[in-house]
Amino acid sequence: MTLIDEFYNWAMMDGHGVYVWSVYVISAVALVVIGVWPIRAERRLRARVTSRIDEDTGA
């Protein structure tokens, strides 16, 4: 058995590979979204606050 065959067999996980790897991908995407979402929300909030401060001070 060659190295690529061994890797393929490992990745397929006795027929469960598609399920297992898809769960890993979905989990990774969810973690990225959970990490990025608050950062973007904070930036939007800071921009809104800054614009309101500018409006109130007449700048």
mmCIF file as Biopython writes it, N, C-alpha, C and O atoms, coordinates in Angstrom:
data_model
#
loop_
_atom_site.group_PDB
_atom_site.id
_atom_site.type_symbol
_atom_site.label_atom_id
_atom_site.label_alt_id
_atom_site.label_comp_id
_atom_site.label_asym_id
_atom_site.label_entity_id
_atom_site.label_seq_id
_atom_site.pdbx_PDB_ins_code
_atom_site.Cartn_x
_atom_site.Cartn_y
_atom_site.Cartn_z
_atom_site.occupancy
_atom_site.B_iso_or_equiv
_atom_site.auth_seq_id
_atom_site.auth_asym_id
_atom_site.pdbx_PDB_model_num
ATOM 1   N N  . MET A ? 1  ? 0.839   -1.170 0.000  1.0 0.0 1  A 1 
ATOM 2   C CA . MET A ? 1  ? 0.000   0.000  0.000  1.0 0.0 1  A 1 
ATOM 3   C C  . MET A ? 1  ? 0.896   1.249  0.000  1.0 0.0 1  A 1 
ATOM 4   O O  . MET A ? 1  ? 1.867   1.330  0.752  1.0 0.0 1  A 1 
ATOM 5   N N  . THR A ? 2  ? 0.556   2.199  -0.842 1.0 0.0 2  A 1 
ATOM 6   C CA . THR A ? 2  ? 1.360   3.406  -0.925 1.0 0.0 2  A 1 
ATOM 7   C C  . THR A ? 2  ? 0.903   4.411  0.132  1.0 0.0 2  A 1 
ATOM 8   O O  . THR A ? 2  ? -0.131  4.242  0.778  1.0 0.0 2  A 1 
ATOM 9   N N  . LEU A ? 3  ? 1.690   5.438  0.281  1.0 0.0 3  A 1 
ATOM 10  C CA . LEU A ? 3  ? 1.385   6.475  1.268  1.0 0.0 3  A 1 
ATOM 11  C C  . LEU A ? 3  ? 0.065   7.172  0.955  1.0 0.0 3  A 1 
ATOM 12  O O  . LEU A ? 3  ? -0.710  7.474  1.863  1.0 0.0 3  A 1 
ATOM 13  N N  . ILE A ? 4  ? -0.190  7.426  -0.320 1.0 0.0 4  A 1 
ATOM 14  C CA . ILE A ? 4  ? -1.433  8.105  -0.699 1.0 0.0 4  A 1 
ATOM 15  C C  . ILE A ? 4  ? -2.646  7.214  -0.418 1.0 0.0 4  A 1 
ATOM 16  O O  . ILE A ? 4  ? -3.704  7.709  -0.028 1.0 0.0 4  A 1 
ATOM 17  N N  . ASP A ? 5  ? -2.491  5.901  -0.615 1.0 0.0 5  A 1 
ATOM 18  C CA . ASP A ? 5  ? -3.582  4.978  -0.294 1.0 0.0 5  A 1 
ATOM 19  C C  . ASP A ? 5  ? -3.852  4.967  1.209  1.0 0.0 5  A 1 
ATOM 20  O O  . ASP A ? 5  ? -5.007  4.949  1.634  1.0 0.0 5  A 1 
ATOM 21  N N  . GLU A ? 6  ? -2.808  4.977  1.999  1.0 0.0 6  A 1 
ATOM 22  C CA . GLU A ? 6  ? -2.970  4.997  3.449  1.0 0.0 6  A 1 
ATOM 23  C C  . GLU A ? 6  ? -3.656  6.286  3.894  1.0 0.0 6  A 1 
ATOM 24  O O  . GLU A ? 6  ? -4.535  6.265  4.756  1.0 0.0 6  A 1 
ATOM 25  N N  . PHE A ? 7  ? -3.249  7.405  3.300  1.0 0.0 7  A 1 
ATOM 26  C CA . PHE A ? 7  ? -3.887  8.679  3.634  1.0 0.0 7  A 1 
ATOM 27  C C  . PHE A ? 7  ? -5.355  8.663  3.247  1.0 0.0 7  A 1 
ATOM 28  O O  . PHE A ? 7  ? -6.204  9.114  4.016  1.0 0.0 7  A 1 
ATOM 29  N N  . TYR A ? 8  ? -5.662  8.148  2.067  1.0 0.0 8  A 1 
ATOM 30  C CA . TYR A ? 8  ? -7.048  8.083  1.612  1.0 0.0 8  A 1 
ATOM 31  C C  . TYR A ? 8  ? -7.879  7.232  2.561  1.0 0.0 8  A 1 
ATOM 32  O O  . TYR A ? 8  ? -8.982  7.625  2.943  1.0 0.0 8  A 1 
ATOM 33  N N  . ASN A ? 9  ? -7.368  6.088  2.939  1.0 0.0 9  A 1 
ATOM 34  C CA . ASN A ? 9  ? -8.098  5.212  3.862  1.0 0.0 9  A 1 
ATOM 35  C C  . ASN A ? 9  ? -8.300  5.885  5.215  1.0 0.0 9  A 1 
ATOM 36  O O  . ASN A ? 9  ? -9.358  5.747  5.830  1.0 0.0 9  A 1 
ATOM 37  N N  . TRP A ? 10 ? -7.290  6.612  5.676  1.0 0.0 10 A 1 
ATOM 38  C CA . TRP A ? 10 ? -7.412  7.325  6.946  1.0 0.0 10 A 1 
ATOM 39  C C  . TRP A ? 10 ? -8.471  8.425  6.837  1.0 0.0 10 A 1 
ATOM 40  O O  . TRP A ? 10 ? -9.297  8.590  7.735  1.0 0.0 10 A 1 
ATOM 41  N N  . ALA A ? 11 ? -8.440  9.176  5.731  1.0 0.0 11 A 1 
ATOM 42  C CA . ALA A ? 11 ? -9.366  10.284 5.555  1.0 0.0 11 A 1 
ATOM 43  C C  . ALA A ? 11 ? -10.808 9.808  5.391  1.0 0.0 11 A 1 
ATOM 44  O O  . ALA A ? 11 ? -11.736 10.502 5.805  1.0 0.0 11 A 1 
ATOM 45  N N  . MET A ? 12 ? -11.003 8.651  4.801  1.0 0.0 12 A 1 
ATOM 46  C CA . MET A ? 12 ? -12.354 8.127  4.601  1.0 0.0 12 A 1 
ATOM 47  C C  . MET A ? 12 ? -12.946 7.548  5.880  1.0 0.0 12 A 1 
ATOM 48  O O  . MET A ? 12 ? -14.166 7.428  5.984  1.0 0.0 12 A 1 
ATOM 49  N N  . MET A ? 13 ? -12.134 7.196  6.832  1.0 0.0 13 A 1 
ATOM 50  C CA . MET A ? 13 ? -12.573 6.733  8.158  1.0 0.0 13 A 1 
ATOM 51  C C  . MET A ? 13 ? -13.648 5.657  8.070  1.0 0.0 13 A 1 
ATOM 52  O O  . MET A ? 13 ? -14.728 5.791  8.646  1.0 0.0 13 A 1 
ATOM 53  N N  . ASP A ? 14 ? -13.342 4.607  7.356  1.0 0.0 14 A 1 
ATOM 54  C CA . ASP A ? 14 ? -14.252 3.464  7.202  1.0 0.0 14 A 1 
ATOM 55  C C  . ASP A ? 14 ? -15.636 3.871  6.706  1.0 0.0 14 A 1 
ATOM 56  O O  . ASP A ? 14 ? -16.645 3.333  7.162  1.0 0.0 14 A 1 
ATOM 57  N N  . GLY A ? 15 ? -15.683 4.816  5.776  1.0 0.0 15 A 1 
ATOM 58  C CA . GLY A ? 15 ? -16.941 5.239  5.183  1.0 0.0 15 A 1 
ATOM 59  C C  . GLY A ? 15 ? -17.612 6.403  5.883  1.0 0.0 15 A 1 
ATOM 60  O O  . GLY A ? 15 ? -18.617 6.918  5.392  1.0 0.0 15 A 1 
ATOM 61  N N  . HIS A ? 16 ? -17.085 6.827  7.011  1.0 0.0 16 A 1 
ATOM 62  C CA . HIS A ? 16 ? -17.679 7.930  7.761  1.0 0.0 16 A 1 
ATOM 63  C C  . HIS A ? 16 ? -16.956 9.253  7.525  1.0 0.0 16 A 1 
ATOM 64  O O  . HIS A ? 16 ? -17.302 10.261 8.141  1.0 0.0 16 A 1 
ATOM 65  N N  . GLY A ? 17 ? -15.984 9.265  6.665  1.0 0.0 17 A 1 
ATOM 66  C CA . GLY A ? 17 ? -15.154 10.443 6.444  1.0 0.0 17 A 1 
ATOM 67  C C  . GLY A ? 17 ? -15.914 11.662 5.970  1.0 0.0 17 A 1 
ATOM 68  O O  . GLY A ? 17 ? -15.643 12.777 6.416  1.0 0.0 17 A 1 
ATOM 69  N N  . VAL A ? 18 ? -16.868 11.463 5.066  1.0 0.0 18 A 1 
ATOM 70  C CA . VAL A ? 18 ? -17.626 12.601 4.537  1.0 0.0 18 A 1 
ATOM 71  C C  . VAL A ? 18 ? -18.376 13.292 5.678  1.0 0.0 18 A 1 
ATOM 72  O O  . VAL A ? 18 ? -18.379 14.520 5.769  1.0 0.0 18 A 1 
ATOM 73  N N  . TYR A ? 19 ? -19.002 12.510 6.534  1.0 0.0 19 A 1 
ATOM 74  C CA . TYR A ? 19 ? -19.732 13.085 7.667  1.0 0.0 19 A 1 
ATOM 75  C C  . TYR A ? 19 ? -18.770 13.783 8.632  1.0 0.0 19 A 1 
ATOM 76  O O  . TYR A ? 19 ? -19.003 14.923 9.032  1.0 0.0 19 A 1 
ATOM 77  N N  . VAL A ? 20 ? -17.702 13.101 8.997  1.0 0.0 20 A 1 
ATOM 78  C CA . VAL A ? 20 ? -16.771 13.644 9.976  1.0 0.0 20 A 1 
ATOM 79  C C  . VAL A ? 20 ? -16.130 14.925 9.472  1.0 0.0 20 A 1 
ATOM 80  O O  . VAL A ? 20 ? -16.078 15.915 10.202 1.0 0.0 20 A 1 
ATOM 81  N N  . TRP A ? 21 ? -15.640 14.926 8.238  1.0 0.0 21 A 1 
ATOM 82  C CA . TRP A ? 21 ? -14.955 16.112 7.714  1.0 0.0 21 A 1 
ATOM 83  C C  . TRP A ? 21 ? -15.923 17.266 7.487  1.0 0.0 21 A 1 
ATOM 84  O O  . TRP A ? 21 ? -15.554 18.427 7.663  1.0 0.0 21 A 1 
ATOM 85  N N  . SER A ? 22 ? -17.162 16.956 7.098  1.0 0.0 22 A 1 
ATOM 86  C CA . SER A ? 22 ? -18.135 18.037 6.929  1.0 0.0 22 A 1 
ATOM 87  C C  . SER A ? 22 ? -18.459 18.689 8.271  1.0 0.0 22 A 1 
ATOM 88  O O  . SER A ? 22 ? -18.654 19.902 8.337  1.0 0.0 22 A 1 
ATOM 89  N N  . VAL A ? 23 ? -18.517 17.901 9.332  1.0 0.0 23 A 1 
ATOM 90  C CA . VAL A ? 23 ? -18.752 18.463 10.667 1.0 0.0 23 A 1 
ATOM 91  C C  . VAL A ? 23 ? -17.576 19.343 11.084 1.0 0.0 23 A 1 
ATOM 92  O O  . VAL A ? 23 ? -17.777 20.410 11.664 1.0 0.0 23 A 1 
ATOM 93  N N  . TYR A ? 24 ? -16.360 18.909 10.795 1.0 0.0 24 A 1 
ATOM 94  C CA . TYR A ? 24 ? -15.194 19.742 11.105 1.0 0.0 24 A 1 
ATOM 95  C C  . TYR A ? 24 ? -15.253 21.069 10.357 1.0 0.0 24 A 1 
ATOM 96  O O  . TYR A ? 24 ? -14.962 22.117 10.934 1.0 0.0 24 A 1 
ATOM 97  N N  . VAL A ? 25 ? -15.624 21.036 9.088  1.0 0.0 25 A 1 
ATOM 98  C CA . VAL A ? 25 ? -15.688 22.267 8.287  1.0 0.0 25 A 1 
ATOM 99  C C  . VAL A ? 25 ? -16.779 23.188 8.825  1.0 0.0 25 A 1 
ATOM 100 O O  . VAL A ? 25 ? -16.558 24.388 8.983  1.0 0.0 25 A 1 
ATOM 101 N N  . ILE A ? 26 ? -17.945 22.632 9.103  1.0 0.0 26 A 1 
ATOM 102 C CA . ILE A ? 26 ? -19.045 23.447 9.635  1.0 0.0 26 A 1 
ATOM 103 C C  . ILE A ? 26 ? -18.659 24.062 10.972 1.0 0.0 26 A 1 
ATOM 104 O O  . ILE A ? 26 ? -18.961 25.227 11.228 1.0 0.0 26 A 1 
ATOM 105 N N  . SER A ? 27 ? -17.996 23.294 11.821 1.0 0.0 27 A 1 
ATOM 106 C CA . SER A ? 27 ? -17.565 23.810 13.122 1.0 0.0 27 A 1 
ATOM 107 C C  . SER A ? 27 ? -16.539 24.920 12.969 1.0 0.0 27 A 1 
ATOM 108 O O  . SER A ? 27 ? -16.602 25.923 13.680 1.0 0.0 27 A 1 
ATOM 109 N N  . ALA A ? 28 ? -15.602 24.754 12.057 1.0 0.0 28 A 1 
ATOM 110 C CA . ALA A ? 28 ? -14.582 25.782 11.835 1.0 0.0 28 A 1 
ATOM 111 C C  . ALA A ? 28 ? -15.230 27.068 11.323 1.0 0.0 28 A 1 
ATOM 112 O O  . ALA A ? 28 ? -14.874 28.161 11.763 1.0 0.0 28 A 1 
ATOM 113 N N  . VAL A ? 29 ? -16.174 26.942 10.400 1.0 0.0 29 A 1 
ATOM 114 C CA . VAL A ? 29 ? -16.863 28.125 9.880  1.0 0.0 29 A 1 
ATOM 115 C C  . VAL A ? 29 ? -17.637 28.811 11.000 1.0 0.0 29 A 1 
ATOM 116 O O  . VAL A ? 29 ? -17.616 30.036 11.111 1.0 0.0 29 A 1 
ATOM 117 N N  . ALA A ? 30 ? -18.315 28.029 11.825 1.0 0.0 30 A 1 
ATOM 118 C CA . ALA A ? 30 ? -19.074 28.605 12.943 1.0 0.0 30 A 1 
ATOM 119 C C  . ALA A ? 30 ? -18.156 29.351 13.909 1.0 0.0 30 A 1 
ATOM 120 O O  . ALA A ? 30 ? -18.504 30.434 14.380 1.0 0.0 30 A 1 
ATOM 121 N N  . LEU A ? 31 ? -16.999 28.788 14.206 1.0 0.0 31 A 1 
ATOM 122 C CA . LEU A ? 31 ? -16.058 29.449 15.108 1.0 0.0 31 A 1 
ATOM 123 C C  . LEU A ? 31 ? -15.541 30.754 14.518 1.0 0.0 31 A 1 
ATOM 124 O O  . LEU A ? 31 ? -15.376 31.736 15.242 1.0 0.0 31 A 1 
ATOM 125 N N  . VAL A ? 32 ? -15.285 30.775 13.220 1.0 0.0 32 A 1 
ATOM 126 C CA . VAL A ? 32 ? -14.834 32.012 12.574 1.0 0.0 32 A 1 
ATOM 127 C C  . VAL A ? 32 ? -15.939 33.059 12.645 1.0 0.0 32 A 1 
ATOM 128 O O  . VAL A ? 32 ? -15.673 34.217 12.969 1.0 0.0 32 A 1 
ATOM 129 N N  . VAL A ? 33 ? -17.159 32.672 12.349 1.0 0.0 33 A 1 
ATOM 130 C CA . VAL A ? 33 ? -18.281 33.616 12.400 1.0 0.0 33 A 1 
ATOM 131 C C  . VAL A ? 33 ? -18.466 34.151 13.819 1.0 0.0 33 A 1 
ATOM 132 O O  . VAL A ? 33 ? -18.665 35.351 14.011 1.0 0.0 33 A 1 
ATOM 133 N N  . ILE A ? 34 ? -18.399 33.272 14.801 1.0 0.0 34 A 1 
ATOM 134 C CA . ILE A ? 34 ? -18.551 33.690 16.193 1.0 0.0 34 A 1 
ATOM 135 C C  . ILE A ? 34 ? -17.432 34.643 16.603 1.0 0.0 34 A 1 
ATOM 136 O O  . ILE A ? 34 ? -17.639 35.523 17.438 1.0 0.0 34 A 1 
ATOM 137 N N  . GLY A ? 35 ? -16.261 34.472 16.024 1.0 0.0 35 A 1 
ATOM 138 C CA . GLY A ? 35 ? -15.147 35.355 16.340 1.0 0.0 35 A 1 
ATOM 139 C C  . GLY A ? 35 ? -15.201 36.679 15.618 1.0 0.0 35 A 1 
ATOM 140 O O  . GLY A ? 35 ? -14.812 37.704 16.179 1.0 0.0 35 A 1 
ATOM 141 N N  . VAL A ? 36 ? -15.678 36.682 14.380 1.0 0.0 36 A 1 
ATOM 142 C CA . VAL A ? 36 ? -15.670 37.889 13.559 1.0 0.0 36 A 1 
ATOM 143 C C  . VAL A ? 36 ? -16.892 38.767 13.833 1.0 0.0 36 A 1 
ATOM 144 O O  . VAL A ? 36 ? -16.793 39.994 13.788 1.0 0.0 36 A 1 
ATOM 145 N N  . TRP A ? 37 ? -18.017 38.165 14.110 1.0 0.0 37 A 1 
ATOM 146 C CA . TRP A ? 37 ? -19.263 38.899 14.283 1.0 0.0 37 A 1 
ATOM 147 C C  . TRP A ? 37 ? -19.157 39.995 15.345 1.0 0.0 37 A 1 
ATOM 148 O O  . TRP A ? 37 ? -19.522 41.133 15.050 1.0 0.0 37 A 1 
ATOM 149 N N  . PRO A ? 38 ? -18.682 39.722 16.554 1.0 0.0 38 A 1 
ATOM 150 C CA . PRO A ? 38 ? -18.595 40.790 17.559 1.0 0.0 38 A 1 
ATOM 151 C C  . PRO A ? 38 ? -17.621 41.899 17.179 1.0 0.0 38 A 1 
ATOM 152 O O  . PRO A ? 38 ? -17.846 43.061 17.518 1.0 0.0 38 A 1 
ATOM 153 N N  . ILE A ? 39 ? -16.560 41.560 16.490 1.0 0.0 39 A 1 
ATOM 154 C CA . ILE A ? 39 ? -15.585 42.576 16.069 1.0 0.0 39 A 1 
ATOM 155 C C  . ILE A ? 39 ? -16.241 43.535 15.080 1.0 0.0 39 A 1 
ATOM 156 O O  . ILE A ? 39 ? -16.090 44.752 15.195 1.0 0.0 39 A 1 
ATOM 157 N N  . ARG A ? 40 ? -16.961 42.993 14.120 1.0 0.0 40 A 1 
ATOM 158 C CA . ARG A ? 40 ? -17.649 43.850 13.141 1.0 0.0 40 A 1 
ATOM 159 C C  . ARG A ? 40 ? -18.734 44.682 13.812 1.0 0.0 40 A 1 
ATOM 160 O O  . ARG A ? 40 ? -18.916 45.854 13.482 1.0 0.0 40 A 1 
ATOM 161 N N  . ALA A ? 41 ? -19.461 44.073 14.761 1.0 0.0 41 A 1 
ATOM 162 C CA . ALA A ? 41 ? -20.512 44.813 15.457 1.0 0.0 41 A 1 
ATOM 163 C C  . ALA A ? 41 ? -19.910 45.960 16.265 1.0 0.0 41 A 1 
ATOM 164 O O  . ALA A ? 41 ? -20.479 47.051 16.313 1.0 0.0 41 A 1 
ATOM 165 N N  . GLU A ? 42 ? -18.777 45.722 16.893 1.0 0.0 42 A 1 
ATOM 166 C CA . GLU A ? 42 ? -18.122 46.781 17.658 1.0 0.0 42 A 1 
ATOM 167 C C  . GLU A ? 42 ? -17.684 47.919 16.739 1.0 0.0 42 A 1 
ATOM 168 O O  . GLU A ? 42 ? -17.844 49.088 17.089 1.0 0.0 42 A 1 
ATOM 169 N N  . ARG A ? 43 ? -17.142 47.596 15.587 1.0 0.0 43 A 1 
ATOM 170 C CA . ARG A ? 43 ? -16.726 48.635 14.643 1.0 0.0 43 A 1 
ATOM 171 C C  . ARG A ? 43 ? -17.916 49.472 14.179 1.0 0.0 43 A 1 
ATOM 172 O O  . ARG A ? 43 ? -17.827 50.698 14.097 1.0 0.0 43 A 1 
ATOM 173 N N  . ARG A ? 44 ? -19.038 48.799 13.873 1.0 0.0 44 A 1 
ATOM 174 C CA . ARG A ? 44 ? -20.233 49.541 13.462 1.0 0.0 44 A 1 
ATOM 175 C C  . ARG A ? 44 ? -20.735 50.440 14.589 1.0 0.0 44 A 1 
ATOM 176 O O  . ARG A ? 44 ? -21.118 51.586 14.355 1.0 0.0 44 A 1 
ATOM 177 N N  . LEU A ? 45 ? -20.731 49.917 15.803 1.0 0.0 45 A 1 
ATOM 178 C CA . LEU A ? 45 ? -21.186 50.697 16.946 1.0 0.0 45 A 1 
ATOM 179 C C  . LEU A ? 45 ? -20.277 51.897 17.185 1.0 0.0 45 A 1 
ATOM 180 O O  . LEU A ? 45 ? -20.760 53.000 17.442 1.0 0.0 45 A 1 
ATOM 181 N N  . ARG A ? 46 ? -18.969 51.691 17.103 1.0 0.0 46 A 1 
ATOM 182 C CA . ARG A ? 46 ? -18.035 52.815 17.276 1.0 0.0 46 A 1 
ATOM 183 C C  . ARG A ? 46 ? -18.245 53.876 16.208 1.0 0.0 46 A 1 
ATOM 184 O O  . ARG A ? 46 ? -18.179 55.069 16.503 1.0 0.0 46 A 1 
ATOM 185 N N  . ALA A ? 47 ? -18.496 53.460 14.970 1.0 0.0 47 A 1 
ATOM 186 C CA . ALA A ? 47 ? -18.735 54.411 13.885 1.0 0.0 47 A 1 
ATOM 187 C C  . ALA A ? 47 ? -20.011 55.203 14.152 1.0 0.0 47 A 1 
ATOM 188 O O  . ALA A ? 47 ? -20.035 56.415 13.941 1.0 0.0 47 A 1 
ATOM 189 N N  . ARG A ? 48 ? -21.066 54.542 14.610 1.0 0.0 48 A 1 
ATOM 190 C CA . ARG A ? 48 ? -22.318 55.240 14.915 1.0 0.0 48 A 1 
ATOM 191 C C  . ARG A ? 48 ? -22.138 56.228 16.054 1.0 0.0 48 A 1 
ATOM 192 O O  . ARG A ? 48 ? -22.631 57.355 15.993 1.0 0.0 48 A 1 
ATOM 193 N N  . VAL A ? 49 ? -21.428 55.801 17.097 1.0 0.0 49 A 1 
ATOM 194 C CA . VAL A ? 49 ? -21.202 56.686 18.237 1.0 0.0 49 A 1 
ATOM 195 C C  . VAL A ? 49 ? -20.365 57.887 17.810 1.0 0.0 49 A 1 
ATOM 196 O O  . VAL A ? 49 ? -20.663 59.019 18.191 1.0 0.0 49 A 1 
ATOM 197 N N  . THR A ? 50 ? -19.337 57.648 17.034 1.0 0.0 50 A 1 
ATOM 198 C CA . THR A ? 50 ? -18.486 58.738 16.571 1.0 0.0 50 A 1 
ATOM 199 C C  . THR A ? 50 ? -19.277 59.724 15.717 1.0 0.0 50 A 1 
ATOM 200 O O  . THR A ? 50 ? -19.110 60.935 15.857 1.0 0.0 50 A 1 
ATOM 201 N N  . SER A ? 51 ? -20.132 59.217 14.838 1.0 0.0 51 A 1 
ATOM 202 C CA . SER A ? 51 ? -20.914 60.124 13.990 1.0 0.0 51 A 1 
ATOM 203 C C  . SER A ? 51 ? -21.900 60.923 14.828 1.0 0.0 51 A 1 
ATOM 204 O O  . SER A ? 51 ? -22.132 62.098 14.541 1.0 0.0 51 A 1 
ATOM 205 N N  . ARG A ? 52 ? -22.484 60.323 15.849 1.0 0.0 52 A 1 
ATOM 206 C CA . ARG A ? 52 ? -23.406 61.066 16.713 1.0 0.0 52 A 1 
ATOM 207 C C  . ARG A ? 52 ? -22.680 62.125 17.525 1.0 0.0 52 A 1 
ATOM 208 O O  . ARG A ? 52 ? -23.195 63.224 17.730 1.0 0.0 52 A 1 
ATOM 209 N N  . ILE A ? 53 ? -21.479 61.788 17.988 1.0 0.0 53 A 1 
ATOM 210 C CA . ILE A ? 53 ? -20.689 62.773 18.727 1.0 0.0 53 A 1 
ATOM 211 C C  . ILE A ? 53 ? -20.343 63.935 17.813 1.0 0.0 53 A 1 
ATOM 212 O O  . ILE A ? 53 ? -20.420 65.094 18.222 1.0 0.0 53 A 1 
ATOM 213 N N  . ASP A ? 54 ? -19.960 63.632 16.574 1.0 0.0 54 A 1 
ATOM 214 C CA . ASP A ? 54 ? -19.643 64.685 15.607 1.0 0.0 54 A 1 
ATOM 215 C C  . ASP A ? 54 ? -20.869 65.565 15.330 1.0 0.0 54 A 1 
ATOM 216 O O  . ASP A ? 54 ? -20.740 66.782 15.206 1.0 0.0 54 A 1 
ATOM 217 N N  . GLU A ? 55 ? -22.052 64.957 15.234 1.0 0.0 55 A 1 
ATOM 218 C CA . GLU A ? 55 ? -23.273 65.726 15.000 1.0 0.0 55 A 1 
ATOM 219 C C  . GLU A ? 55 ? -23.575 66.626 16.188 1.0 0.0 55 A 1 
ATOM 220 O O  . GLU A ? 55 ? -23.955 67.784 16.014 1.0 0.0 55 A 1 
ATOM 221 N N  . ASP A ? 56 ? -23.408 66.098 17.388 1.0 0.0 56 A 1 
ATOM 222 C CA . ASP A ? 56 ? -23.725 66.873 18.592 1.0 0.0 56 A 1 
ATOM 223 C C  . ASP A ? 56 ? -22.755 68.029 18.806 1.0 0.0 56 A 1 
ATOM 224 O O  . ASP A ? 56 ? -23.148 69.089 19.292 1.0 0.0 56 A 1 
ATOM 225 N N  . THR A ? 57 ? -21.477 67.827 18.442 1.0 0.0 57 A 1 
ATOM 226 C CA . THR A ? 57 ? -20.493 68.883 18.648 1.0 0.0 57 A 1 
ATOM 227 C C  . THR A ? 57 ? -20.424 69.830 17.461 1.0 0.0 57 A 1 
ATOM 228 O O  . THR A ? 57 ? -19.768 70.870 17.537 1.0 0.0 57 A 1 
ATOM 229 N N  . GLY A ? 58 ? -21.080 69.491 16.386 1.0 0.0 58 A 1 
ATOM 230 C CA . GLY A ? 58 ? -21.093 70.350 15.211 1.0 0.0 58 A 1 
ATOM 231 C C  . GLY A ? 58 ? -19.827 70.262 14.391 1.0 0.0 58 A 1 
ATOM 232 O O  . GLY A ? 58 ? -19.512 71.186 13.640 1.0 0.0 58 A 1 
ATOM 233 N N  . ALA A ? 59 ? -19.095 69.173 14.517 1.0 0.0 59 A 1 
ATOM 234 C CA . ALA A ? 59 ? -17.837 69.020 13.770 1.0 0.0 59 A 1 
ATOM 235 C C  . ALA A ? 59 ? -18.090 68.558 12.360 1.0 0.0 59 A 1 
ATOM 236 O O  . ALA A ? 59 ? -17.146 68.377 11.590 1.0 0.0 59 A 1 
#
